[in-house]
Amino acid sequence: MKNKKIFLLVLICLMSFGLFACSNNKANAPKEGSKVEAKEDKNNKKDEKDEKDEKDSDFKMPRVAALKGPTAMGMSKMFEEDQSNLTILTAPDQVVAGLSKGEFDVAAIPSNMASILYNKTEGKLLKVAAINTLGNLYIASSDASIKFIPDLKGKKIVSAGQGASPEYVLNYLLEKNGLAPDDVTIEWKSEHQEVLASSGEDNTVLLLPQPFMTVALSKDKTLVENIDLNKEYKKATQGRPMVMGVLVVSKAYLENSKKDFEEFLDKYEDSIKFVNENPKEAAAIIEKLGIAPAALAEKAIPKANMSYEDGMDMKRDLEGFLSVLEKANPKSIGGKMPGEDFYFVED
């Protein structure tokens, strides 16, 4: 009997110890969101970073051409450290010539010129991958009484970009506002810098994009910004965007380096976003690349209308703009609307 009591006492002790041990282990077990999961999350992030670094290390930058203006400004961040594959030119014709000769893989050019090149080469040369610049055309003069397009009657308009979007947008808006070609005198210069030299001439207005408008206003204090052609274009087209610039890619390069190009587009989108959101920092990079002085770039960025749009949104807005130009003058887009293969749109 005594032995039985001893046996029961030992059994109770063992059971109590077991329950205590289980309870203690449970209390010491990691809770949700604890260090173990945090460590796993950290490891996952490290893996993602390693994967990104590996992706970046495999990336090969294409040969890129851009114009000295918003298109080059938007690319500035991605070329901050290494500009060896970036060529900045001053006239659209220079970019088009280099692209046609195979000197560039990717180029930022006026939207209508992309269509002209497509039609001229029967779609064999390029595809449009993104919109990079929306309307950024402005008119300035020393006459503050000019406020609307009809006020331009009898004036001399000095601009650059003959054969590109500025010429056809201007003609379209003059017509929409009841002005005939002989109601104004248009003088075309080869570069925007030449337009600035006409500042202060009698009965003369300047048609300029950013950042050149900011340059003009800073150099000649008698100038005032009279008309925002971007707003006028939206009024005339029931709110459609004026697509000034696009990014095109050589079909030969795309066939051989699609992965690199897709990564380039990601970097380009990030670069444009950085420039728009960080004008002061971006302006310093823009000056470093020789695009524009930092002080002027910082002022111009908010009005330069740099944008990134790809896919079906890009196709819709670019088609809309080209259709307006086609109705105004089919020659402005190469005679006809480009085909579906003009657009680089991923499924």
N, C-alpha and C positions, 0 to 999 in steps of 0.2 A: 504493500500500500504506500509505504514511504517512497519506494523507488518510482512508483507511478506518479506521485506528486512532483518528484524531482524532474521526471521526464516532461511533464506538462509545463513546468516552470521554464525549462530550457527552451522548449518549443515556442512558448510565448515570447521569450527574449529574442529568439532568432527571427520570428515574424515581425516583431517591433523594429528590429534593426534593418530588416529588408525594406519595410515601409518607409523608414527614415531615409535610407539610401536612395530610394526611388524619388522621394520628395525632394531631397537635396540636389539630385541630378537634374530634375525638372526645373528647380529654381535657378540652377547654374546654366541651363541650356540657353543658347542664343535666341533672342526674340526676333520677330520680323523687323527688318530694317537695322539689324545689329551690325557689328563689325565684320562678321563673316560675309553677309550680303553686300556690305559696303566694299569689302575687298574684291568680291566677285564683280561688282559694278565697275570698280576701278580697273580691274583686269580687262573687262569688256571694252572700256573706253580706251585702254592702252592698245588693245587689239585693233580697234577702229582707227586709232591714230597711226599705228604701224601700217595698217592697210592703206591709209591715205598717203603716208610718206612713201610707201612702196609705189603707189599709183603715180605720185608726183615725180618720183625718181625715174619712172619709165616714160614720162611725158616728154615729147619733143615739140618745141615751139615752132609753129609754121612761120614762113616768111610773110610778114604783115606790112601793108601799106595803108597810111591814113593821111588825111588832109590836115593842114595846120589850122585847127579850129576845134569845134566840139567833138568830132570823131576821134581825134588824137587825144583830146583832153580826157575823154571817157576811158581810153586805154591806159592812161598814165600809171595807175596803180600797178597793173600787171607787168609793166615794163620798168618799174622803179629800180630794180637791181641790175637788170641786164637788157640793154637796148639793141643788142647785136642783130636781132631779127626784126627790128622795127625801122621802117623808112617813113619819114614824115615829109610830105611834099606840099607844094603851095597851090597847085592847080589840078582840077579834076582830070584834065587830059593826060597829065603825067602819070596819074594812078592807072587810068584806063590803058595807056600804052604799055606800062609795065606788066599789067595783068594779062594783056593780050599776048605779050611776048613770053609769058611763063616765068617772069622774074619774081612774081609774088604768088603765094598760095591763097592768101586771104586779103581782102581789101575792103576798106570803108569808102563807099562812093555815093554820089547823088542817086536817089531812087530811080529817077527816069533814065539815067545812064545805064543802070543795071538792066533795064528793059531793052534799051537800044542795043546793048552788047548781046543780050540773049537773042534778039531777032536777027542781028547782023551775022551771028555765028550759028544760026538755026538751032539754038539751045545746046551747042556742044561745049561752050566755054565755062559756064558758071551756073551756080544756083544761089538764090538769096536765102540766107539763114536767119537773119534777124533785122529788126528795125533798131537803129541806134540813135537817131535824132528826129525829133518832131519839130513842128514849126518854130523857127527862131529868126524870122526876117522882120526887120524894123526899118522905118523911114524916119530920117532926121534932117533938120534944116535949121537955118537961122531965123525962119519965119514961124513964129508961134501961132499965127492965125490958121495954119494948116492943121486940120484935125481929122478930116475924112478924105477918102480917096477922090471924090469929085473935086476937092480943093487942089488936086495935082494938075488940073487943066492949065496948059500954057507953061508948065515947068519943065526943066531939064532934069531927068532922073539919071544919076550916075551909079552904076553897079558893076559887079563882076558875076560871072557864072552864065554867060551866054551859052545857050544850048543845054543848060542844066535846069534844075527845078526853079531857081529864082526867075529866069526869063519867062517860063510858061505860067508860073503862079502869078507873076506881075501882069502879064497880058490877060490872063483869065479874070483877075480882079478888076482891071481897068474896064474890060468889056461888061462885066456884071454890074458895074457902077455907071454905065452909060457913056464911057469915054471911048472915042475912036482912036486908032493908032496914031493919027496925025494931030491929036489933041495934046500930046506930050512929045518930048524929044528924049529918046533913051540913048545914053552913051555907055557902051560896054568897055570895061577894062579887063585886062588879063588876070589881075590879082586884086585882092581886097586892099592891099596896101596902096595901090594906085588910086583906088576910090577915095581914100582918106585925103589924098593931095588935092581933091576938088572941093574940100570943105571950105566954106566961106565965099564961094563964087556966087555971083548974083543970080537970082531966080533958079537956084540949083538945090535939089534934094538928094540925099544919099540913101541908097538901099543897101543895107548891110546885115549880115547875121552876127550873132555873138561868137567870139568875144570882140570882134572888130567894131561893133557898135559902141561897146564900152570904151575901147581905145579912142574912137572918134570923139566921144563926149568928153573924155578926159583931156584930150589935146586941144580941142576948140571949145572954149567955154561959152561961145555964142550959140552953139548948137543945142537944140532941144529935140527930144524924141517925140515925133509927131503922131505916127501911126504904127500900131502893132498889126502887122499883116496876118499874123496867126489868128487873131480874133476876127479879122475881116474875112479870112478864108472860112472859118467855122460858120460865120453868119451866112455866107454865100452857099454853103454846102450842107446846111441843116446839121451842123455839129460834127461833121467828119474831120478827123485829124489830118493835118498837113504833114505828110511823111517826107521829110527832107533827105534823110540819109539812111543807108542800109549797109549791112555787112554781107559781102558775097564771098563764096568759096569756089576755087577752081575745081571742076569736076574730076580732073586727073588726080589732084591731091586728095579729094574726098574718097575716091575709089581705093586709094592706097593707104590712107591714114585717117579713117573715119573715127577710130577711137581717140586719137590725139585731137581731132577737130572737136569732138563732143566735149572733151575736157577743156579745150580752149574756150568754148562757149560758156562753160561754167565759170571759168576765170574771168572772162569778159563781163559777164553779168555782175559778178562780185565787184569788179573794178568800177563799173559805172555806178553801182550802188554806193560804193565807198566815196567816190568823187562827189556825188550829190549830197551825201549825208555829212561829209567832212570837208567843206569848202576850203578852210584854212590850211589843213594838212595837205589836201590834194593840190592846192595852189602852189605849194612849195615844190611838189614833185613835178608839176607842169612846168614850172620855171627851170628846174633841173634838166628837163628833157628839151628845153629850148623852144617850147610851144608858145608861151606867153609869160610876161612878167607876173610874179606871184600876186602883187597887189591888184592888177587888172583881172587876173584869172579868178581871184576870190570874188570880185564884184560880178563877173560875168556868169559864173557857174549857175546861180539861181535862175537866170533867164535864158540859159543856153538850151534848155529843154532836152538834155541828154536822157535817153530812155533805152530800155532793153525790152524787146518784145519778140517772142519767137512762136513757132507752132501755128495753130489755126488763127490765133489772134493777129499774129503778124500777117498772115495771108489775107485775112479779111480787110485789115486797115490798108495794106499796100495795094490790094486790088481796087479798093474804093478810091484811093488817090490816083492811081494810074488811069482809072476809067474817067475821072474828071479831066485829066490831061488829054486823054484820047479824044474826048468830045470837043475840047478846045482846039486841039491840033494833033492829029495822029502822028505827025512827024516827031512830036515831043517824046514819044515812047518807042520809036522805031517802026512806026507804021501800023502796028496792031497790038492788041493785048497779048502778053506772053501766055504760054500754055501751062498746064498743071505742073509740068516737070521743072518749071522755073523756081518753085518753092521747095526748100529743104524742110519738110515737115515729117517728123517721126511719128510712127503709128502709136 
